Amino acid sequence: MSVLYMADSIYINNQFQKNQAIYVLDGVIKEIGPKNRLLEKYKGVTVIEWEGKAIVPGTVNAHNHSFQSLLRGIAVDRPFLEWRDQALYRYTPLLDEEAIYTGALFAFGEMLKYGVTAVSDFFYVHNGGTATDEAVIQAAKDLGIRLIFARTMYDWEGAPISYRETVGEAVDRTRKLAIKYQGDSMVSIHPAPHSPHAASPAMIQAGHRLAKELGTPFHIHVAEETFEVDEILGKYGLRPVHYLHSLGVVDESMIAIHLVWLEVSEIKILGQKNARLAYCPSSNMFLSDGVTRIPDLLDAGVRISLGSDGACSNNRISIFEEMRMCSLLQKVTRLDGTCINAKQVFDMGTKAGAEMLQLPTGELKVGMKADFVTLDLNDLSLSPKSELFANIVYSMQPNAISDVIVDGKLIVENGQIKTVSEEEIVKRVDSLMEKWQSIQE
């Protein structure tokens, strides 16, 4: 299918340009150029022209837990460990395949409406197999979002049984799932040993080896909470990054999540080894984790993307929101309004996330997948239009997001999901909550 997309303004080569068009063939951007020239060159193709709108790249959510959308609002205003026990662990026994599918529809549907075109879902409720994994993947396919399925490898005995696998089981199941989806342009499988706290040294090293075998990154939570730092220090005599380095897993394949509690020496190692960070500022604030030292990590050479984390530790799952939160949190923590800027956080939420997840998206350029978003230029949150880029990062509200295209397909039109009925999603969530309430009574 070939389509010529046009709008009042398109974000190309780091600037908004007028009188341009994007030619898409079979979900790939084939040409970008002057509107009149492309109209003449591609006579007869479908033309979609959005008046009063701007086109920007779709955002990339580099870290999420989709099932946690079902737990949004539960155990708010609690310390981390109390939040974990009252929300995650309390409801985990109720998470069967149907609940997992519903949670993924809910999470991915909301993300799409807020301009997320690709997501990395860090998923660990395996229930002794891969059926729940497949439920998440099916939800992504039904909606039309691009999915990195970060299959968690978890063997800490203190966790619910449905999270836990042996090293052999985790490797075998993750490998089989990865092989099954090889060649699928919309789904990729990455190994994800949970954390230094919840994955044994053998599990972490197995996840790293499997990532090398599959040619993918591996994902791991690192230094999110002070209790993890203290635990790793007490157990191994090393801080988390030094401990992971001793295992031989700190390299360009590592996507670390959070990295809140680091010393200078750890930041230096991460930069030297070309490790990556998926930063979740809103979640870190919600759980009172602390503040990751983003300018220091950038200076060290660490590549940084943005994630929403799960909706029960953030409550909002918009990467445009995380751009704003990242910048503001760093500025007030450093008492320096210049320590990070709008362009840096916009890139974190788009092309940096795509690059580290090995996705051919995140930018509007020839050869990239056609994943993009239109913004309503008449929305009050984007005025004045003379400062459009700054307003996208610092003032835009979700209602300004109008249309969402993923893989060249129109998934959201005028703010409404086309692939799965929003009413159906809400009904599924409501029905599940009623069921859970009756069980717990």
DRENTORKOL-485725 format. One record per residue (C-alpha): x, y negated, z. Coordinates in pm, whole numbers, plus 50000, padded with zeros to 5 digits. Each point is the difference from the previous one (the first is absolute). Layout:
residues N
east / north / up
X / Y / Z
...
//
This chain:
residues 441
east / north / up
50000 / 50000 / 50000
50135 / 49655 / 49910
49891 / 49675 / 50165
50112 / 49639 / 49975
49969 / 49824 / 50335
49991 / 49621 / 50029
49943 / 49750 / 50281
50051 / 49633 / 50075
50337 / 50077 / 50155
50226 / 50308 / 50021
50293 / 50054 / 50239
50287 / 50088 / 49764
50374 / 49975 / 50068
49944 / 49848 / 50345
49774 / 49721 / 49885
49640 / 49941 / 49897
49964 / 49951 / 49626
49699 / 49887 / 49799
49879 / 50116 / 49655
50154 / 50344 / 50043
49858 / 50350 / 49950
50089 / 50355 / 50106
49965 / 50285 / 49752
49942 / 50337 / 50168
50003 / 50337 / 49826
49918 / 50322 / 50191
50057 / 49836 / 50336
50340 / 49847 / 49915
50086 / 49635 / 49933
50128 / 49998 / 49643
50030 / 49628 / 49931
49960 / 49664 / 50172
49994 / 49683 / 49796
49810 / 49697 / 49874
49627 / 50064 / 49992
49940 / 49886 / 49642
50286 / 50207 / 49862
49886 / 50319 / 50175
49639 / 49946 / 49896
50119 / 49984 / 49640
50237 / 50297 / 50036
49751 / 50232 / 50172
49682 / 49927 / 49809
49719 / 50240 / 50082
50117 / 50103 / 50347
49782 / 49946 / 50306
50052 / 49650 / 50140
49935 / 49917 / 50365
50032 / 49630 / 50076
49960 / 49882 / 50356
49910 / 49634 / 50012
50074 / 49815 / 50321
50230 / 50279 / 50118
50371 / 50074 / 50038
50172 / 50337 / 49955
50264 / 50117 / 50247
50167 / 50337 / 50057
49812 / 50242 / 50222
50143 / 50035 / 50348
50175 / 50312 / 50130
49917 / 50124 / 50349
50323 / 50173 / 50099
49867 / 50156 / 50323
49652 / 50103 / 50107
49818 / 50280 / 50186
49668 / 50025 / 49818
49814 / 50211 / 50255
50061 / 49731 / 50264
49745 / 49775 / 49830
49739 / 50221 / 50168
50143 / 49898 / 50338
50001 / 49626 / 49941
49886 / 49813 / 50310
50058 / 50298 / 50229
50244 / 49947 / 50288
50077 / 49637 / 49920
50200 / 49781 / 50239
50190 / 50296 / 50149
50368 / 50083 / 50049
50147 / 50214 / 49721
49996 / 50338 / 50174
49650 / 49944 / 50139
49882 / 49892 / 49653
50155 / 50316 / 49852
49830 / 50230 / 50251
49658 / 49830 / 49997
49973 / 49950 / 49624
50219 / 50242 / 49807
50028 / 50300 / 50230
49644 / 49979 / 50132
49840 / 50011 / 49655
50248 / 50226 / 49821
49804 / 50324 / 50074
49705 / 49854 / 49806
50201 / 49937 / 49683
49894 / 50275 / 49762
50027 / 49982 / 49619
49674 / 49809 / 49963
50101 / 49740 / 50259
50343 / 49959 / 49843
49844 / 49951 / 49656
49756 / 49743 / 50138
50279 / 49813 / 50179
50210 / 49989 / 49684
49706 / 49873 / 49791
49941 / 49734 / 50264
50364 / 49891 / 50023
50083 / 50008 / 49629
49672 / 49837 / 49903
50058 / 49708 / 50233
50359 / 49966 / 49880
49892 / 49985 / 49638
49757 / 49719 / 50076
50289 / 49811 / 50160
50233 / 50041 / 49702
50199 / 50313 / 50088
50061 / 50205 / 49686
50250 / 50251 / 50146
50032 / 50142 / 50351
50236 / 50224 / 50190
49787 / 50207 / 50237
50207 / 50148 / 50284
49781 / 50297 / 50089
50046 / 50250 / 50281
49666 / 50169 / 50085
50079 / 50317 / 49805
49791 / 50249 / 50205
50238 / 50283 / 49916
49998 / 49966 / 49623
49949 / 49757 / 49713
49620 / 49981 / 49971
49984 / 49667 / 50185
50292 / 49874 / 49790
49797 / 50080 / 49690
49701 / 49815 / 50147
50205 / 49678 / 50015
50126 / 50051 / 49646
49648 / 50066 / 49872
49872 / 49678 / 50160
50277 / 49803 / 49829
49915 / 50160 / 49665
49627 / 49940 / 50042
50059 / 49630 / 50069
50281 / 49950 / 49751
50277 / 49869 / 50226
50364 / 50095 / 49936
50119 / 50225 / 50286
50330 / 50088 / 50156
49914 / 50285 / 50236
50266 / 49989 / 50272
49946 / 50347 / 50144
50105 / 49985 / 50364
50228 / 50263 / 50150
49929 / 50019 / 50373
50109 / 50254 / 50264
49991 / 49820 / 50336
49824 / 50229 / 50247
49828 / 49711 / 50176
49788 / 49918 / 49694
49662 / 50152 / 49908
50033 / 50344 / 49843
49848 / 49878 / 49672
50305 / 49777 / 49943
50262 / 50265 / 50067
50179 / 50235 / 49763
50321 / 50198 / 50010
50284 / 49869 / 49788
49945 / 50280 / 49751
49626 / 49939 / 49976
50045 / 49626 / 49953
50259 / 50040 / 49726
49810 / 50274 / 49817
49665 / 49820 / 50005
50146 / 49664 / 49905
50203 / 50152 / 49716
49700 / 50189 / 49860
49786 / 49687 / 50008
50276 / 49801 / 49828
50034 / 50260 / 49725
49624 / 50008 / 49948
49986 / 49624 / 49937
50316 / 49968 / 49794
49913 / 49808 / 49687
49690 / 49842 / 50152
50042 / 49627 / 49941
49758 / 49911 / 50279
50130 / 50225 / 50283
50349 / 50061 / 50134
50101 / 50206 / 50305
50279 / 49884 / 50233
50133 / 50178 / 50311
49949 / 49803 / 50322
50157 / 50132 / 50322
49795 / 49809 / 50255
50262 / 49832 / 50221
50306 / 50072 / 50215
49749 / 50046 / 50282
49757 / 50242 / 49828
50223 / 50189 / 49757
50289 / 50218 / 50110
50349 / 49951 / 49856
49942 / 50307 / 49782
49669 / 49860 / 49875
50150 / 49661 / 49918
50289 / 50157 / 49811
49763 / 50233 / 49818
49789 / 49704 / 49891
50310 / 49822 / 49875
50118 / 50307 / 49805
49657 / 50051 / 49848
49988 / 49638 / 49886
50335 / 50046 / 49829
49873 / 50319 / 49835
49682 / 49829 / 49879
50175 / 49677 / 49900
49778 / 49789 / 50227
50047 / 49780 / 50304
49917 / 50131 / 50345
49802 / 49799 / 50256
50058 / 49983 / 50376
49881 / 49778 / 50288
50306 / 49854 / 50175
50039 / 49787 / 50314
49640 / 49884 / 50013
49976 / 50008 / 50379
50247 / 49959 / 50283
49900 / 50340 / 50142
50134 / 50167 / 49683
50331 / 49817 / 50029
50033 / 50098 / 50365
49905 / 50360 / 49926
50253 / 50040 / 49718
50269 / 49832 / 50208
49928 / 50232 / 50290
49987 / 50313 / 49790
50283 / 49942 / 49753
50200 / 49710 / 50143
49936 / 49800 / 49683
49762 / 49727 / 49889
49749 / 50113 / 49733
50184 / 49882 / 49688
50335 / 50130 / 50130
49830 / 50330 / 50081
49851 / 50028 / 49649
50338 / 49904 / 49855
50159 / 50283 / 50199
49754 / 50237 / 49831
50115 / 49877 / 49659
49662 / 49867 / 49890
50052 / 49623 / 49990
50037 / 49923 / 49631
49820 / 49851 / 49700
49729 / 50268 / 50022
49885 / 49892 / 50346
49692 / 49779 / 50034
49995 / 49911 / 50369
49675 / 49874 / 50147
50001 / 49714 / 50254
50368 / 49967 / 50112
49898 / 49769 / 50283
50261 / 50074 / 50266
50341 / 49985 / 49832
50343 / 49886 / 50102
50237 / 49823 / 49760
50199 / 50318 / 49941
49686 / 50183 / 49889
49904 / 49723 / 49760
50352 / 50017 / 49855
49976 / 50375 / 49939
49659 / 49968 / 49833
50137 / 49738 / 49763
50317 / 50192 / 49923
49804 / 50315 / 49923
49738 / 49821 / 49786
49712 / 50117 / 50219
49653 / 49847 / 49953
49735 / 49866 / 50237
49621 / 50008 / 49982
49909 / 49714 / 50234
49659 / 49984 / 50170
49985 / 49663 / 50180
49631 / 49999 / 50095
50019 / 50348 / 50150
50313 / 49907 / 50194
49814 / 49700 / 50143
49680 / 50191 / 50075
50188 / 50269 / 50195
50238 / 49745 / 50160
50293 / 50193 / 49853
50227 / 49701 / 49950
50136 / 49812 / 49700
50222 / 50157 / 49734
50301 / 49785 / 49907
49909 / 49950 / 49635
50247 / 49721 / 49906
50287 / 50198 / 50155
49901 / 50317 / 49814
49970 / 49809 / 49672
50342 / 49844 / 50057
50143 / 50347 / 50058
49861 / 50117 / 49665
49701 / 50203 / 50118
49718 / 50006 / 49745
49664 / 49925 / 50166
49640 / 50077 / 49907
49674 / 49939 / 50186
49749 / 50242 / 50150
49673 / 49961 / 50181
50044 / 50307 / 50223
49680 / 50173 / 50109
49685 / 49796 / 50051
49978 / 50091 / 50368
50333 / 49829 / 50064
49938 / 49700 / 49778
49626 / 49982 / 49921
50062 / 49834 / 49663
50160 / 50183 / 49709
50093 / 49727 / 49756
50355 / 49952 / 49875
49925 / 49638 / 49910
49928 / 49964 / 50372
50331 / 50168 / 50089
50189 / 49754 / 49779
49865 / 49714 / 50210
50056 / 50181 / 50329
50356 / 50093 / 49910
50096 / 49644 / 49920
49825 / 49833 / 50292
50121 / 50251 / 50258
50361 / 49965 / 49892
49982 / 49620 / 49995
49859 / 49968 / 50352
50231 / 50268 / 50143
50310 / 49837 / 49854
49872 / 49645 / 50054
50105 / 49943 / 49640
49748 / 49915 / 49729
50258 / 50073 / 49730
50107 / 50351 / 50109
49766 / 50165 / 49748
49789 / 49865 / 49716
49686 / 50072 / 49800
50186 / 50148 / 49703
50185 / 50249 / 50220
49688 / 50135 / 50169
49803 / 50009 / 49674
50274 / 50214 / 49845
50001 / 50225 / 50309
49630 / 50065 / 49948
50029 / 50069 / 49628
50314 / 50095 / 49810
50222 / 50092 / 50298
49744 / 50250 / 50122
49958 / 50144 / 49652
50374 / 50032 / 49947
50069 / 50184 / 50324
49704 / 50233 / 49945
50126 / 50068 / 49646
49686 / 49862 / 49839
50004 / 49829 / 49657
49782 / 49717 / 50123
50014 / 49690 / 50223
50077 / 49757 / 49717
49829 / 49881 / 49686
50258 / 50098 / 49741
50026 / 50220 / 49693
50032 / 50369 / 50085
49832 / 49971 / 50339
49671 / 50164 / 50087
49701 / 49770 / 49963
49927 / 49948 / 50370
49883 / 49645 / 50062
49751 / 49779 / 50178
49797 / 49695 / 49903
49946 / 49711 / 50238
49708 / 49757 / 49988
50160 / 49661 / 49948
49682 / 49830 / 50118
50016 / 50161 / 50341
50057 / 49734 / 50263
50287 / 50191 / 50158
50209 / 49957 / 49682
49954 / 49625 / 49967
50174 / 49781 / 49913
50098 / 50196 / 49689
50317 / 49792 / 49966
50142 / 50211 / 50287
49861 / 50333 / 49886
50294 / 50225 / 50088
50037 / 49865 / 50354
49625 / 50024 / 50051
49993 / 50366 / 49894
50249 / 50082 / 50274
49888 / 49766 / 50276
49631 / 49915 / 49962
49823 / 50245 / 49769
49700 / 50186 / 50141
49891 / 50347 / 49874
49691 / 49858 / 49829
50231 / 49832 / 49749
50098 / 50343 / 49865
49767 / 50071 / 49712
50112 / 50286 / 49773
50247 / 50284 / 50048
50151 / 50202 / 49716
50195 / 50319 / 50069
50166 / 50196 / 49721
49817 / 49780 / 49752
49659 / 50087 / 50145
49760 / 49748 / 50154
49951 / 50135 / 50353
49859 / 49689 / 50171
49784 / 49754 / 49808
49892 / 49669 / 50148
50083 / 50127 / 50347
49810 / 50330 / 49973
50151 / 50348 / 49971
49888 / 50172 / 49680
50128 / 50354 / 50056
49836 / 50091 / 50331
49697 / 49823 / 50143
50089 / 49782 / 50296
49658 / 50081 / 50142
50086 / 50369 / 49982
50329 / 49942 / 50182
49830 / 49807 / 50281
49729 / 50268 / 50031
50264 / 50272 / 50024
50183 / 49811 / 50274
49678 / 49926 / 50191
49890 / 50364 / 49979
50338 / 50120 / 50124
49996 / 49759 / 50294
49652 / 50120 / 50099
50120 / 50360 / 49982
50305 / 49926 / 50214
49792 / 49815 / 50255
49760 / 50292 / 50038
50291 / 50243 / 50042
50166 / 49788 / 50268
49675 / 49949 / 50191
//
